[in-house]
């Protein structure tokens, strides 16, 4: 008796078979071996999270997504992939093996959002280790999450644009978990780096650098919902009107150890170009003076806990 792993195709790996060598028939003496083999094969199946589909330069990530089943993993080799992708509601993990510096999804010239989660994706839909660039759309040049809650880790959203809002990422009625990502050099009319509309994202250890909004919210814009932002950096973002760093409009904003630079007494203009503008917002708890207008050391915004409600 033996256990054999058989691939589904050149791109896939995972199937367990149990067979008897030489047409051997089962006897009582073999029963213990059969039971042991069954237990082992079940353990292998249970611990495997799904098939692994491999994507290499010259192939298309979207084709792998279309071919994937729930729980599958899509492993992408370093390279630039000229396409736009849609997860189509699938609970799959899409990841690179080389990281965002060498694995790029580029939608330049397609006039499209680069990555879409618009079919009710949940936290089991994962995007990990890519640079997302070249997106151009009305809303959400880099990534559009509508009614979805994906997990996004170690990605760079750079040089994307939106004619309206959300140059880097557009979230509406969504609560993505975004960790260790960079939003840089994106452009939008408003709410450029990340837009959260009636959304409650959890944003941790992210960097918002050099994003530009023509009107409001260069780095981030929160319009309704409840955003939690922890250990993030906002540097050299800009807006034509308010909120070069962040614009909060009718939102509950929770912040922990988030840093920017040199805020003035009116929350209007940060000396390096960033600003935080709160409209009808709860006041912040943290290292602010008695008027809650100016941060004492002038260059670091630091809150532990959340804004008062």
C-alpha positions in Angstrom: 0.0 0.0 0.0 1.2 3.6 -0.8 0.1 7.2 -0.8 0.6 9.1 -4.0 0.3 12.9 -4.6 -1.0 13.7 -8.1 -1.1 17.2 -9.6 -4.3 18.5 -11.2 -2.3 20.4 -13.9 1.0 22.0 -14.5 -0.2 25.0 -12.5 -1.8 23.2 -9.6 -0.7 20.9 -6.8 -2.8 18.9 -4.4 -4.5 15.6 -4.6 -4.2 12.5 -2.4 -4.8 9.0 -3.7 -4.6 5.7 -1.8 -3.9 2.6 -3.9 -2.7 -1.0 -3.5 0.5 -2.1 -5.2 0.3 -5.1 -7.5 -3.5 -5.3 -7.2 -3.1 -6.5 -3.7 -6.4 -7.3 -2.0 -7.1 -6.2 1.5 -6.7 -8.8 4.2 -7.2 -8.6 7.9 -3.4 -8.3 8.4 -3.4 -5.2 6.3 -6.3 -3.5 8.1 -4.0 -1.6 10.5 -1.9 -0.3 7.6 -5.0 0.8 5.7 -6.4 2.7 8.8 -3.0 4.4 9.3 -2.9 5.4 5.6 -6.4 6.8 5.7 -5.6 8.9 8.8 -2.5 10.2 7.2 -4.2 11.1 4.0 -7.0 12.9 5.8 -4.5 14.9 7.9 -2.8 16.0 4.7 -6.0 17.0 3.1 -7.2 18.9 6.2 -4.0 20.9 6.7 -3.8 21.9 3.0 -5.6 25.2 2.5 -6.4 24.5 -1.2 -4.7 24.1 -4.5 -1.7 26.2 -5.4 -1.9 27.9 -8.8 1.3 29.3 -10.1 1.5 32.4 -12.2 4.7 33.4 -14.1 5.6 36.4 -16.2 3.8 36.3 -19.6 0.7 34.7 -17.9 -2.3 36.5 -16.5 -3.3 36.7 -12.9 -6.9 37.1 -13.8 -6.9 33.8 -15.6 -5.7 32.1 -12.4 -8.4 33.9 -10.4 -11.0 32.7 -12.8 -9.7 29.1 -12.5 -9.5 29.2 -8.7 -11.9 27.6 -6.2 -12.7 28.7 -2.7 -9.6 28.3 -0.5 -7.1 28.2 -3.3 -3.8 30.0 -3.2 -2.4 31.9 -6.2 1.4 32.3 -6.1 2.9 34.9 -8.4 6.5 35.0 -9.5 8.4 38.3 -9.7 7.6 40.4 -12.8 5.3 43.0 -14.2 1.8 41.9 -15.1 0.0 44.3 -17.4 -3.7 43.8 -16.5 -6.5 44.7 -14.1 -8.0 42.1 -11.8 -11.3 41.3 -10.1 -11.5 38.8 -7.3 -15.1 38.0 -8.3 -16.2 37.3 -4.7 -13.7 34.4 -4.2 -12.1 33.6 -0.9 -8.6 33.0 -2.2 -5.1 34.2 -1.3 -3.3 36.0 -4.0 0.4 36.6 -3.0 3.8 37.2 -4.5 6.9 35.4 -3.6 9.2 38.3 -4.2 7.3 41.2 -2.6 6.0 44.5 -4.0 9.4 45.8 -5.2 9.6 43.2 -7.9 6.0 42.1 -8.4 3.9 44.7 -10.1 0.3 44.7 -11.4 0.2 47.6 -13.9 -3.0 48.8 -15.5 -1.5 51.7 -17.4 -3.4 52.4 -20.5 -6.4 50.3 -19.5 -8.4 53.2 -18.0 -9.5 50.8 -15.2 -9.2 50.2 -11.5 -6.2 47.8 -11.0 -7.9 45.6 -8.3 -11.6 45.2 -7.6 -13.4 43.6 -4.6 -17.0 44.4 -5.4 -18.8 41.1 -4.9 -19.0 40.7 -1.1 -15.4 39.5 -0.5 -14.5 38.9 3.2 -11.3 38.7 5.2 -10.5 35.4 3.5 -9.9 37.2 0.3 -6.2 38.3 0.5 -4.0 40.5 -1.6 -0.3 40.3 -0.5 3.0 41.6 -1.7 2.3 43.6 -4.9 2.8 47.1 -6.3 -0.5 48.3 -7.6 0.0 51.0 -10.2 -1.3 52.6 -13.4 -4.9 52.6 -12.3 -7.2 55.3 -13.7 -10.9 55.4 -12.8 -13.6 57.7 -11.6 -13.4 56.2 -8.1 -10.6 54.0 -6.8 -7.7 54.0 -9.3 -5.6 51.5 -7.4 -8.2 49.4 -5.6 -12.0 49.5 -5.3 -13.7 47.8 -2.4 -17.5 48.1 -2.5 -19.4 46.1 0.1 -16.4 44.0 0.7 -13.9 43.3 3.5 -10.7 42.0 2.0 -7.3 41.6 3.7 -4.5 43.7 2.1 -0.9 43.2 3.3 2.5 44.5 2.2 1.3 46.2 -0.9 2.3 49.5 -2.5 -0.3 51.7 -4.2 1.6 54.2 -6.3 0.9 56.5 -9.3 -2.8 55.7 -9.5 -5.5 58.3 -10.2 -9.2 58.9 -9.7 -11.2 61.6 -11.4 -13.4 61.8 -8.4 -12.2 60.1 -5.1 -9.8 57.4 -3.9 -6.7 57.6 -6.1 -5.0 54.8 -4.1 -7.9 52.9 -2.5 -11.6 53.5 -2.5 -13.7 51.9 0.2 -17.4 52.2 0.4 -19.6 50.2 2.8 -16.4 48.1 3.4 -14.1 47.3 6.2 -10.9 46.0 4.8 -7.9 45.2 7.0 -4.9 47.0 5.5 -1.5 46.3 7.0 2.1 47.4 6.2 1.1 49.1 2.9 2.4 52.2 1.2 0.2 54.8 -0.5 2.4 57.2 -2.5 2.2 59.5 -5.4 -1.5 59.0 -6.1 -3.8 61.7 -7.5 -7.5 62.4 -7.1 -10.0 65.2 -7.0 -10.6 64.5 -3.3 -9.7 61.9 -0.6 -6.7 60.7 -2.5 -4.5 58.1 -0.7 -7.5 56.2 0.8 -11.2 57.0 0.8 -13.5 55.5 3.4 -17.1 56.1 2.8 -19.5 54.7 5.4 -16.6 52.2 6.0 -14.7 51.0 9.0 -11.3 49.9 7.8 -8.5 48.9 10.1 -5.3 50.5 8.9 -2.0 49.5 10.6 1.7 50.3 10.0 0.9 52.1 6.7 2.7 55.0 5.0 0.9 57.8 3.2 3.5 59.8 1.3 3.2 62.5 -1.4 -0.5 62.0 -2.3 -2.3 64.9 -3.9 -5.9 65.9 -3.7 -7.2 68.8 -5.8 -9.7 69.6 -3.1 -9.9 67.7 0.2 -8.0 64.9 2.0 -4.6 64.3 0.3 -3.6 61.3 2.5 -6.9 59.9 3.7 -10.5 60.9 3.7 -13.2 59.5 6.1 -16.8 60.2 5.3 -19.1 58.4 7.7 -18.2 55.0 9.3 -15.4 54.4 11.8 -11.8 54.2 10.7 -9.1 52.8 13.0 -5.6 54.0 12.1 -2.6 52.7 14.1 1.1 53.3 13.8 0.8 55.0 10.4 2.9 57.8 8.9 1.6 60.8 6.9 4.3 62.8 5.1 4.2 65.4 2.3 0.6 64.9 1.3 -1.3 67.9 0.0 -4.8 69.2 -0.7 -6.0 72.3 -2.4 -8.5 73.1 0.3 -8.7 71.1 3.6 -7.0 68.0 5.0 -3.7 67.6 3.2 -2.9 64.8 5.6 -6.5 63.7 6.5 -10.0 64.9 6.1 -12.7 63.6 8.5 -16.3 64.4 7.6 -19.0 63.0 10.0 -16.8 60.1 10.9 -15.7 58.4 14.1 -11.9 58.3 13.9 -9.8 56.1 16.1 -6.1 56.6 16.2 -3.2 55.0 17.9 0.4 56.2 17.6 0.0 57.8 14.3 2.6 60.4 13.2 2.7 63.4 11.0 4.7 66.7 11.1 4.3 70.2 12.6 0.6 70.9 12.9 -0.4 74.6 13.5 -2.9 75.9 16.0 -5.9 75.8 13.7 -5.6 72.2 12.4 -5.4 73.8 9.0 -1.9 73.6 7.7 1.0 71.4 8.6 4.3 73.1 8.1 5.6 70.4 5.7 2.3 70.5 3.8 0.1 68.0 5.7 -2.9 68.9 7.7 -5.7 67.3 9.7 -9.2 68.8 9.2 -12.0 67.7 11.4 -15.6 68.6 10.5 -18.2 67.9 13.1 -15.8 65.4 14.6 -15.3 64.2 18.2 -12.3 65.9 19.8 -9.0 64.0 20.1 -7.6 62.6 23.3 -3.9 62.8 23.5 -1.0 65.1 23.8 -2.8 68.3 22.9 -3.0 71.5 24.9 -6.0 72.7 27.0 -7.6 74.1 23.9 -7.0 70.9 21.9 -5.7 73.0 19.1 -1.9 72.6 19.1 0.2 69.7 19.8 2.8 70.6 22.4 6.0 69.5 20.6 4.8 70.9 17.3 5.9 68.0 15.1 4.3 64.7 16.3 0.7 63.8 16.5 0.3 61.0 19.0 -2.9 59.5 20.5 -3.4 56.5 22.7 -6.9 55.3 22.7 -9.5 56.9 20.5 -11.3 60.1 19.8 -13.9 60.9 22.5 -17.4 60.2 21.5 
